[in-house]
Amino acid sequence: SASKWVREQNDAEDEESEAFQDLLICGVGFTETRMDYESNPEGMILKDRIDPLEICVDPQSYKKNFADARWIARVRDYTRKQVAEMFPDYDGSGSGIFWNDLAEQPHDATLAPYYIEDQSDKINPPGMIAVIQYQYYVIENFYIVLTRENQTVEIDAKKYNKAKAIIDAQAAKVLKMKKRVYKQCFIVGTQVFDHHDLGCNHFTLQGMTGLRNRNRHTWFGLVHLMLDPQRWANKWLSQIQYIINTAS
């Protein structure tokens, strides 16, 4: 009931539907689950749909929904004022992080007939600064200690090294294991801010995938499968119209 209430408060179903629509169009969809303290001082769980063009994923990820991704990042542009409010210690270093610096990359001229209008200012707004939300995990050791009362205690490597002498003196059984520790930081220019543990066993940036193109190592959705049938329908209708116009 609590989970249902939270989902109703932040319209999670609508956000997931929009992410699934992105999947049908371009093959991938993304959402972020996070805590929000701006609208509610006590905290509220929010689930937001994220534009797939803002996401970068580990290129070595091959499993569906990026289950084997080692890192995932969100790149979003902000004004200088917004960056100063979010990161007061930012000194302006790293001028290469302006989006309009990326506009010099070559483009595919064969796509020119499909351009609706000049959207360069919309894609690369001038004077904007890119902020990278970077999430990754590291493998850390931890220990499971079996006490004399047959109770198990899980401790990290740092605490175990301090208490190792006491644990050995009590002849307790110790099992060494490994686990993933998920972390997050924000990168602005050449500076790193707010580096901390996520406190959960997965990324808060979650992706869903459609069908995989093995040769190109890309994902595609329903729209890609509809291209050829639509081309055939366009050609068929054009041919019928031509016959009607030219026949006596």
C-alpha positions in Angstrom: 0.0 0.0 0.0 2.9 2.4 0.8 4.5 1.7 -2.6 1.2 2.3 -4.4 0.7 5.6 -2.5 4.1 6.8 -3.5 3.6 5.9 -7.1 0.3 7.8 -7.1 1.9 10.9 -5.6 4.5 11.3 -8.3 2.5 9.9 -11.3 5.0 7.1 -11.8 2.8 5.3 -14.3 2.8 8.3 -16.6 6.5 8.7 -16.4 7.0 5.0 -17.1 4.6 5.2 -20.1 6.6 8.1 -21.6 9.8 6.2 -21.1 8.3 3.2 -22.8 7.2 5.5 -25.7 10.8 6.5 -26.0 11.7 2.8 -26.2 9.2 2.2 -29.0 10.6 5.2 -31.0 14.4 4.9 -30.5 15.0 1.6 -28.7 15.8 2.8 -25.2 13.9 4.6 -22.4 15.2 5.9 -19.1 13.8 6.9 -15.7 15.3 8.1 -12.5 14.1 7.3 -9.0 15.3 9.9 -6.5 14.5 11.6 -3.2 13.1 15.1 -3.4 13.3 17.6 -0.5 12.3 20.8 -2.3 8.5 20.2 -2.4 8.4 18.2 0.8 11.0 18.9 3.6 10.4 15.3 4.9 11.3 13.9 1.6 9.3 12.3 -1.2 10.2 9.6 -3.7 10.0 10.8 -7.3 10.3 8.9 -10.5 11.0 11.0 -13.6 11.3 10.1 -17.3 14.6 11.2 -18.8 15.3 12.2 -22.4 17.4 9.3 -23.9 19.6 11.9 -25.6 20.9 13.0 -22.2 22.1 9.5 -21.2 25.4 7.8 -21.8 25.8 4.1 -20.9 28.8 1.8 -20.6 29.5 0.7 -24.2 30.5 -2.7 -23.0 27.0 -3.4 -21.7 25.3 -6.1 -23.8 22.4 -7.4 -21.6 18.9 -6.1 -21.8 18.0 -3.1 -19.8 21.8 -2.5 -19.3 21.8 -5.0 -16.5 25.6 -5.5 -16.9 26.5 -1.8 -17.2 29.4 -0.7 -15.0 28.5 3.0 -15.2 25.8 5.3 -16.5 25.8 9.1 -16.8 23.4 11.8 -17.5 24.6 15.0 -19.3 22.4 18.0 -18.9 23.0 21.6 -19.7 22.4 24.5 -17.3 22.9 28.2 -17.3 25.8 29.7 -15.4 23.4 31.0 -12.8 21.9 27.6 -12.2 25.4 26.0 -12.0 26.4 28.6 -9.4 23.4 27.8 -7.3 23.9 24.1 -7.4 27.7 24.1 -7.0 28.9 27.4 -5.3 32.5 26.1 -5.3 32.6 25.8 -9.1 35.5 28.1 -10.3 34.6 28.1 -14.0 37.4 25.7 -15.1 37.0 23.5 -18.1 35.7 25.8 -20.8 35.4 22.8 -23.1 32.2 21.6 -21.5 30.0 24.1 -23.4 27.5 22.3 -25.6 28.1 24.7 -28.5 31.7 23.5 -28.7 30.3 20.1 -29.8 28.6 21.7 -32.9 31.8 21.4 -34.9 31.4 17.6 -35.2 30.7 16.4 -38.8 27.2 15.4 -39.6 25.6 13.1 -42.2 24.8 15.3 -45.2 22.4 12.5 -46.6 20.0 13.5 -43.9 19.6 17.1 -45.1 16.4 16.5 -47.0 14.7 15.4 -43.7 15.6 18.6 -41.8 12.5 20.4 -40.9 14.2 23.6 -39.8 17.5 24.9 -38.5 17.5 23.5 -35.0 21.2 24.1 -34.2 20.3 26.7 -31.5 17.9 24.3 -29.9 20.4 21.4 -29.8 23.4 23.4 -28.8 22.1 26.4 -26.9 24.9 29.0 -26.5 26.3 29.8 -23.1 25.1 26.6 -21.4 27.3 24.5 -19.2 27.1 20.7 -19.2 26.7 19.0 -15.8 27.4 15.3 -15.7 25.6 13.1 -13.2 27.9 10.1 -13.1 27.0 6.8 -11.4 29.2 3.7 -11.1 30.0 0.9 -8.8 33.1 -0.5 -7.2 33.8 -4.0 -5.8 34.5 -4.0 -2.1 35.2 -6.7 0.4 33.0 -7.4 3.4 32.9 -10.0 6.1 30.2 -12.1 7.6 31.1 -13.1 11.2 29.3 -16.0 13.0 29.2 -15.2 16.7 29.1 -17.7 19.6 25.3 -17.1 19.9 25.0 -18.3 16.3 24.2 -14.9 15.0 25.6 -13.4 11.8 27.1 -9.9 11.7 28.0 -8.2 8.5 30.9 -5.7 8.7 32.9 -3.9 6.1 36.7 -4.4 5.6 37.7 -1.3 7.6 35.8 -2.3 10.7 37.0 -5.9 10.3 40.7 -4.9 10.2 40.3 -2.9 13.4 38.5 -5.8 15.2 40.4 -8.7 13.7 42.3 -9.5 16.8 39.2 -9.7 18.9 37.4 -11.8 16.4 40.3 -14.2 16.1 40.5 -14.5 19.9 36.9 -15.5 20.1 37.4 -18.2 17.5 34.5 -16.8 15.5 33.9 -18.1 12.0 34.5 -15.5 9.3 33.4 -15.6 5.7 35.0 -13.1 3.3 32.7 -12.0 0.4 32.5 -9.2 -2.2 29.7 -6.9 -3.1 29.0 -3.9 -5.3 28.9 -0.5 -3.8 27.1 2.0 -5.9 28.4 5.6 -6.0 27.5 8.9 -7.6 29.2 12.2 -8.3 28.6 15.4 -10.4 31.2 16.6 -12.8 31.3 20.2 -14.0 34.3 21.1 -16.2 37.3 19.6 -14.5 35.8 19.6 -10.9 34.0 16.8 -9.1 31.2 17.6 -6.6 29.0 15.7 -4.1 30.8 12.3 -4.3 28.8 9.9 -2.2 27.4 6.4 -1.9 24.0 5.9 -3.4 22.9 3.8 -0.5 21.1 1.2 -2.7 22.1 -1.9 -4.6 21.4 -0.5 -8.1 21.7 2.7 -10.2 19.0 5.3 -9.7 19.2 5.9 -13.4 17.4 2.9 -14.9 17.1 2.0 -18.6 14.8 -0.2 -20.6 15.8 -1.6 -24.0 14.0 -2.9 -27.1 15.6 -5.2 -29.7 19.4 -5.3 -30.1 21.2 -4.9 -33.4 24.1 -7.3 -32.9 26.4 -6.0 -35.6 26.0 -2.3 -34.7 25.6 -2.9 -31.0 22.6 -0.6 -30.8 19.0 -0.9 -29.7 16.0 -0.2 -31.8 12.3 -0.1 -31.3 9.0 -0.5 -33.2 9.5 2.5 -35.4 12.6 1.0 -37.0 10.6 -2.1 -38.0 7.9 0.1 -39.5 10.2 2.0 -41.9 10.2 -0.5 -44.8 6.4 -1.1 -44.7 5.9 2.7 -44.6 8.2 3.2 -47.6 6.3 0.5 -49.5 3.0 2.2 -48.6 4.3 5.6 -49.8 5.5 4.1 -53.1 2.2 2.3 -53.6 0.1 5.3 -53.0 2.3 7.5 -55.2 2.1 5.0 -58.0 -1.7 4.8 -57.7 -1.9 8.6 -57.8 0.3 8.8 -60.8 -1.8 6.3 -62.7 -5.0 8.2 -61.9 -3.5 11.5 -63.0 -2.1 10.2 -66.2 -4.8 7.8 -67.3 -7.4 9.1 -69.7 
